[in-house]
Structures are given as C-alpha cells and as structure tokens.
Amino acid sequence: MKNSLTYLTLFVIALAYACNGPKSATEEALPPYINVSYTVPKDLSSDASPELLAKFAWEELIALNWKSSYDLSQKRGKPDTTWNFSQSGAYPDLLVWETYAHRSELRPYYGQIQPFDNPPHYSFGNQPAPIPGTNARFDLFNNLDESNEIGSCNLYAYDTSQMVLYQAKVNRYEYDYIQQYYGDSASLAQAAARTQNNINTLSAYCPECPTNCDCPQEAGVICLPCGGAENEGSIEVKTAWRMLTDQDDHTRFYKDSVIYYEKGNDGEIYYKNGVFGLIGIHIIHKTENYPTFIFASWEQVDVTEAKMEFILLNGNAQPTGAPQTVKRLHGVPPVIDTVNNNVHALLKKINMESIWQYYRLIGVQSRPVNSIEEDPNYYMANFVIESDSTLGNFHGSSIGKPFDGGNNTLYNKTFYNMGGCMGCHGATQLKGTDFSFLLDFAGKPVKDPDVIDLIPTEPSPKVKAYILGIQ
C-alpha cells in the first residue's frame, strides 16, 4: 500500500508539472497568489468576488504575455512551453496574443477568411504600398490600423506631438467559429440581423437557446464560443501604442516593431515600420459563467504623466475643437490596486526585469448591473483606450446616445443599462454581433487603414523638426 501511495503521489506531481509547464526554483518557493502559467484560465466561479476576478484577469494577461511558439511551430496563439517568466530579460521577442488574428484577417476586404495559422495577411480595400524608398515589411504581427477610440476621439501625448494608435485581435476560437459558420460578409450580416431580431422579440439569441453559449448551428445566430471545461472560449484583445520620446523611460514599456500608416504628398496611404511602446491593453473573454464577457483593462503606469490630450471627432470621424486634457473620470477601486501590488511583488520576485510590473490593472467587469452603486467598476474606462467623457462616462444605448440610460445589455432574458466597456460593447450585442465591434458593418471590412495624424498646437522647434521628420 505504501508503494502504491508513493506512485500515486509521483503521478499527481508529474501531472501538475505537465499541465502548468516548467517552473524555476524561485517560482516554486513563492506563495500561489496567482497561477503563473502559460495556460489561459477558462472560467471562474459564477459568484467570484472582485478580488478573484482581478486575479483571473492577471492570470489571463500572464498567459497571453507568455512567449509565443510561432517561430518553432508556425502555430499562432500557442505558448512556448519551454519558456517561463523567470528567464532573464524584460520580455520575450514575441508574445502569444501578438500572434492572434488581426481584424483585417478576420474580416478581409477581398477573398475568403484564411486559416488561422497562415502568416500575417492584411486585406484592405485600398491595399497600401510601402513608403517610397523604404523596405518596410507588411508581415509584422502588430498592425496599428486604427487612429481613434471607435470614432469618439483622437488621443495624443506630449502636447499632441505623439498620436496614439490602436489594433484589435481575436483568438483561434472566435476566428475559427466565424470562418466555419459565417466566413463571408453576406452570411455574417444575415446572422447578425437574425440575432438582433430575436433579441428584440424574444429577449434571447434564439428560441431554443437556454444561454448565450453553444447556440445550435441551425439557429443561424452569432453566438461566440464560451470558455469552460473544454476550451478557453472567445477572446478579443485591443491594444494602444505610441512612439516613445526622450521624456519616456524606455525600460518601463513593452516595445515592438509595428506597421503604421501615413498619407503621402500624393494623397495615397503608405505603410511604414517603427518601434512603438505599448501603453494600454484591453482583454474581453466570453465564458460559460460570464457569457456577457469578462472585461479587463491595463495601463502602463506612466501614461498619466505624459500630458495626454484628446480631440473630439464628429460623425464623419473628423477632428473638431481644441485639444482637451485627459482626466480620469472614475477612480480605480482599492481592491484592484491591492491585487496589482501583490502581483507586481510576485513578478519582481520571479524576475526583477519583468516589464509587466509597470502595467496596472484598472478594472474588471463581469456581470451587467444598472448603477455604480451595484458595481464600483460600472464606468470602467482606460486612460488611453476610453479617454473622453463619451466613453469614460458611457451608460447609453449607443455611441450616438452615450448617456441616455437606455438598454444596452441582455443577460438571462433581462435587459440592463450597463456602463463603461461592457455597456458600450453591449450596444453591439443588441445589434446582433455578440459584444463584438469586429463583427459589425460600421466601416467593416475596412477600406483604408487609419493614418497617423499629428496636429501640433504651437509646437516647439524641436517638436516641429520631429514632425517634419515623420512626415
């Protein structure tokens, strides 16, 4: 019996090692505040506390920031299981989430959706050329083709001398679902219309759908996969980037080579390459216990010191008015910062160089409610992803009506007026696209990528010279 117990113990240890990957001696000695693993957490209990939700969010970020195996396996969205956070250096060369599919791969302007594991392949209506005289690459994983906060405002740092650019990506589960069921625009539009009609008439995605997970294929509705026992479910990642300057401490930012765009003297759009710093990251994750998605958002800790300003956009996405100073409209709940402090301490014990000690979780939303009294994260907004009051104070029925208090989210056959990120994405749920701006038809498929647009106001000679060099 003793030998049997010994073998059983060894088997359990081996199984834990196989599931979570190799750990350093430093990691083994640390208290298990969060699971530092390459495995994306699939779900958590339906009654999770704010602290558990924050820890779940950090476990997501750690798994998605694991070293990608793409260079070895040619598989996107997969971790290198031989790597771990204790290895030297601030971060690996390529992260798991960076290899997710870009929005122009999920919604190509021309042709069919390609297999998820194909190399980066960006499809626009007017396919840009490289800036003349350069060898710019169009196959980098970071493609910053958005220059505004979903049509609400443009964002700048250092007196409008540095424009913030964005990109949005999806994981394999969401991508494969759309490719398999609605791989062309016509079928996707039909499914969205059917889903919207069912929500309006039945308060459900379909008559036979007990939940918003695993709706039967024959229902013909957009019902993205949920994380649970079998898989990680649908994940979307939005990131904010900008060029760094001498005023920034470059050692405190994740940096990578990116594709970005500018307009030439001939009026044509060209692509360029440059090294940008990551200043914000937004993860939404659909799970069985949280089918309205878990929304989590991080900022680089120095963004509030970078003289951030925004310029409001009109209905045609044209700048209007003078730059306004970005202000945090709602504070970060204390429980979130407690979790941040504990995770940062853990990361520094594992690796003093880890870049993620300089990124701060600012909020997590898990279930729709109707007021800030029910959830301190009701107005959750990222300083550099939802910067103006339209998004920072959102509690409306649409982007066009951001403060009307109308229905914007459906959960368990009940409508809610949710605020912040979930409420804003919820407005797309009621339009039939299951919380995803990437699946609607507002400017998608994308005809032209957005260009970097520097609008200086009385710049210094140094800034003028910099702008001339960029343009």
Solvent accessible surface area in square Angstrom, and as a share of the most:
residue,aa,sasa,rsa
1,M,180,0.80
2,K,164,0.70
3,N,104,0.54
4,S,65,0.42
5,L,102,0.51
6,T,66,0.38
7,Y,148,0.56
8,L,103,0.51
9,T,76,0.44
10,L,103,0.51
11,F,125,0.52
12,V,82,0.47
13,I,105,0.53
14,A,59,0.45
15,L,92,0.46
16,A,51,0.39
17,Y,129,0.49
18,A,71,0.55
19,C,74,0.44
20,N,43,0.22
21,G,6,0.06
22,P,38,0.24
23,K,73,0.31
24,S,28,0.18
25,A,88,0.69
26,T,59,0.34
27,E,15,0.07
28,E,117,0.52
29,A,87,0.67
30,L,28,0.14
31,P,87,0.55
32,P,129,0.81
33,Y,48,0.18
34,I,10,0.05
35,N,63,0.32
36,V,13,0.07
37,S,2,0.01
38,Y,30,0.11
39,T,57,0.33
40,V,15,0.09
41,P,22,0.14
42,K,68,0.29
43,D,37,0.19
44,L,30,0.15
45,S,57,0.37
46,S,57,0.37
47,D,121,0.63
48,A,16,0.12
49,S,47,0.30
50,P,78,0.49
51,E,70,0.32
52,L,87,0.43
53,L,15,0.07
54,A,0,0.00
55,K,38,0.16
56,F,9,0.04
57,A,0,0.00
58,W,0,0.00
59,E,37,0.16
60,E,0,0.00
61,L,1,0.01
62,I,2,0.01
63,A,1,0.01
64,L,0,0.00
65,N,1,0.00
66,W,4,0.02
67,K,68,0.29
68,S,7,0.05
69,S,13,0.08
70,Y,22,0.08
71,D,107,0.56
72,L,142,0.71
73,S,49,0.32
74,Q,99,0.44
75,K,97,0.41
76,R,1,0.00
77,G,21,0.20
78,K,88,0.37
79,P,31,0.20
80,D,10,0.05
81,T,61,0.35
82,T,104,0.61
83,W,25,0.09
84,N,15,0.08
85,F,9,0.04
86,S,32,0.21
87,Q,74,0.33
88,S,104,0.67
89,G,28,0.26
90,A,34,0.27
91,Y,64,0.24
92,P,14,0.09
93,D,124,0.64
94,L,26,0.13
95,L,0,0.00
96,V,4,0.02
97,W,1,0.00
98,E,0,0.00
99,T,0,0.00
100,Y,4,0.02
101,A,1,0.01
102,H,0,0.00
103,R,29,0.10
104,S,1,0.01
105,E,1,0.01
106,L,0,0.00
107,R,12,0.04
108,P,23,0.14
109,Y,81,0.31
110,Y,139,0.53
111,G,66,0.64
112,Q,128,0.57
113,I,15,0.08
114,Q,73,0.33
115,P,75,0.47
116,F,7,0.03
117,D,34,0.18
118,N,46,0.24
119,P,83,0.52
120,P,17,0.10
121,H,38,0.17
122,Y,8,0.03
123,S,18,0.12
124,F,0,0.00
125,G,11,0.11
126,N,78,0.40
127,Q,99,0.44
128,P,14,0.09
129,A,50,0.39
130,P,52,0.33
131,I,27,0.14
132,P,95,0.60
133,G,90,0.86
134,T,62,0.36
135,N,151,0.77
136,A,17,0.13
137,R,135,0.49
138,F,42,0.17
139,D,66,0.34
140,L,24,0.12
141,F,23,0.09
142,N,2,0.01
143,N,0,0.00
144,L,1,0.00
145,D,0,0.00
146,E,19,0.09
147,S,10,0.06
148,N,23,0.12
149,E,0,0.00
150,I,58,0.30
151,G,31,0.30
152,S,10,0.07
153,C,0,0.00
154,N,8,0.04
155,L,0,0.00
156,Y,0,0.00
157,A,0,0.00
158,Y,20,0.08
159,D,77,0.40
160,T,0,0.00
161,S,6,0.04
162,Q,7,0.03
163,M,2,0.01
164,V,0,0.00
165,L,1,0.01
166,Y,0,0.00
167,Q,1,0.00
168,A,9,0.07
169,K,2,0.01
170,V,0,0.00
171,N,1,0.00
172,R,56,0.20
173,Y,77,0.29
174,E,0,0.00
175,Y,1,0.00
176,D,54,0.28
177,Y,27,0.10
178,I,1,0.00
179,Q,61,0.27
180,Q,131,0.58
181,Y,68,0.26
182,Y,22,0.08
183,G,20,0.19
184,D,65,0.34
185,S,48,0.31
186,A,77,0.60
187,S,31,0.20
188,L,3,0.01
189,A,41,0.32
190,Q,112,0.50
191,A,1,0.00
192,A,9,0.07
193,A,61,0.48
194,R,93,0.34
195,T,0,0.00
196,Q,58,0.26
197,N,84,0.43
198,N,16,0.08
199,I,1,0.00
200,N,104,0.54
201,T,93,0.54
202,L,76,0.38
203,S,29,0.19
204,A,8,0.06
205,Y,1,0.00
206,C,1,0.01
207,P,106,0.67
208,E,93,0.42
209,C,10,0.06
210,P,128,0.80
211,T,69,0.40
212,N,16,0.08
213,C,14,0.08
214,D,112,0.58
215,C,21,0.13
216,P,41,0.26
217,Q,113,0.50
218,E,146,0.65
219,A,15,0.12
220,G,14,0.13
221,V,5,0.03
222,I,0,0.00
223,C,6,0.03
224,L,0,0.00
225,P,25,0.15
226,C,10,0.06
227,G,0,0.00
228,G,10,0.09
229,A,95,0.73
230,E,152,0.68
231,N,40,0.20
232,E,32,0.14
233,G,0,0.00
234,S,0,0.00
235,I,0,0.00
236,E,13,0.06
237,V,3,0.01
238,K,32,0.14
239,T,0,0.00
240,A,0,0.00
241,W,0,0.00
242,R,3,0.01
243,M,27,0.12
244,L,26,0.13
245,T,28,0.17
246,D,127,0.66
247,Q,121,0.54
248,D,18,0.09
249,D,69,0.36
250,H,74,0.33
251,T,102,0.59
252,R,69,0.25
253,F,1,0.01
254,Y,1,0.00
255,K,54,0.23
256,D,32,0.17
257,S,48,0.31
258,V,0,0.00
259,I,0,0.00
260,Y,5,0.02
261,Y,0,0.00
262,E,13,0.06
263,K,120,0.51
264,G,21,0.20
265,N,170,0.87
266,D,93,0.48
267,G,43,0.41
268,E,103,0.46
269,I,34,0.17
270,Y,30,0.11
271,Y,19,0.07
272,K,38,0.16
273,N,50,0.25
274,G,18,0.17
275,V,91,0.52
276,F,1,0.00
277,G,0,0.00
278,L,0,0.00
279,I,0,0.00
280,G,0,0.00
281,I,0,0.00
282,H,8,0.04
283,I,0,0.00
284,I,3,0.02
285,H,0,0.00
286,K,0,0.00
287,T,0,0.00
288,E,93,0.42
289,N,53,0.27
290,Y,3,0.01
291,P,12,0.08
292,T,0,0.00
293,F,0,0.00
294,I,0,0.00
295,F,0,0.00
296,A,0,0.00
297,S,0,0.00
298,W,0,0.00
299,E,3,0.02
300,Q,0,0.00
301,V,53,0.30
302,D,36,0.18
303,V,2,0.01
304,T,62,0.36
305,E,136,0.61
306,A,2,0.02
307,K,122,0.51
308,M,7,0.03
309,E,33,0.15
310,F,17,0.07
311,I,4,0.02
312,L,62,0.31
313,L,19,0.10
314,N,66,0.34
315,G,88,0.85
316,N,120,0.62
317,A,50,0.38
318,Q,102,0.45
319,P,54,0.34
320,T,65,0.38
321,G,68,0.65
322,A,72,0.56
323,P,36,0.22
324,Q,80,0.36
325,T,83,0.49
326,V,9,0.05
327,K,141,0.60
328,R,71,0.26
329,L,76,0.38
330,H,63,0.28
331,G,63,0.61
332,V,23,0.13
333,P,10,0.06
334,P,113,0.71
335,V,52,0.30
336,I,4,0.02
337,D,41,0.21
338,T,73,0.43
339,V,0,0.00
340,N,2,0.01
341,N,98,0.50
342,N,59,0.30
343,V,0,0.00
344,H,25,0.11
345,A,45,0.35
346,L,12,0.06
347,L,1,0.00
348,K,76,0.32
349,K,122,0.52
350,I,12,0.06
351,N,17,0.09
352,M,137,0.61
353,E,94,0.42
354,S,2,0.02
355,I,2,0.01
356,W,5,0.02
357,Q,22,0.10
358,Y,51,0.19
359,Y,1,0.00
360,R,67,0.25
361,L,0,0.00
362,I,6,0.03
363,G,0,0.00
364,V,8,0.05
365,Q,1,0.00
366,S,14,0.09
367,R,66,0.24
368,P,6,0.03
369,V,26,0.15
370,N,76,0.39
371,S,32,0.21
372,I,68,0.34
373,E,146,0.65
374,E,104,0.47
375,D,27,0.14
376,P,84,0.53
377,N,12,0.06
378,Y,6,0.02
379,Y,38,0.14
380,M,8,0.04
381,A,23,0.18
382,N,1,0.00
383,F,17,0.07
384,V,0,0.00
385,I,5,0.02
386,E,24,0.11
387,S,7,0.04
388,D,2,0.01
389,S,55,0.35
390,T,29,0.17
391,L,6,0.03
392,G,2,0.02
393,N,42,0.21
394,F,0,0.00
395,H,46,0.21
396,G,0,0.00
397,S,38,0.24
398,S,33,0.21
399,I,57,0.29
400,G,69,0.66
401,K,128,0.54
402,P,20,0.12
403,F,98,0.41
404,D,76,0.39
405,G,39,0.38
406,G,21,0.20
407,N,84,0.43
408,N,0,0.00
409,T,0,0.00
410,L,3,0.01
411,Y,35,0.13
412,N,108,0.56
413,K,129,0.55
414,T,65,0.38
415,F,64,0.27
416,Y,44,0.17
417,N,21,0.11
418,M,0,0.00
419,G,0,0.00
420,G,2,0.02
421,C,4,0.03
422,M,0,0.00
423,G,0,0.00
424,C,10,0.06
425,H,26,0.12
426,G,0,0.00
427,A,13,0.10
428,T,9,0.05
429,Q,0,0.00
430,L,29,0.14
431,K,118,0.50
432,G,0,0.00
433,T,3,0.02
434,D,0,0.00
435,F,0,0.00
436,S,0,0.00
437,F,39,0.16
438,L,12,0.06
439,L,0,0.00
440,D,25,0.13
441,F,85,0.36
442,A,78,0.61
443,G,61,0.59
444,K,26,0.11
445,P,32,0.20
446,V,13,0.07
447,K,113,0.48
448,D,52,0.27
449,P,3,0.02
450,D,43,0.22
451,V,32,0.19
452,I,20,0.10
453,D,55,0.28
454,L,15,0.08
455,I,54,0.28
456,P,46,0.29
457,T,66,0.38
458,E,170,0.76
459,P,33,0.21
460,S,54,0.35
461,P,113,0.71
462,K,146,0.62
463,V,36,0.21
464,K,111,0.47
465,A,65,0.50
466,Y,78,0.30
467,I,13,0.06
468,L,134,0.67
469,G,64,0.62
470,I,20,0.10
471,Q,135,0.60
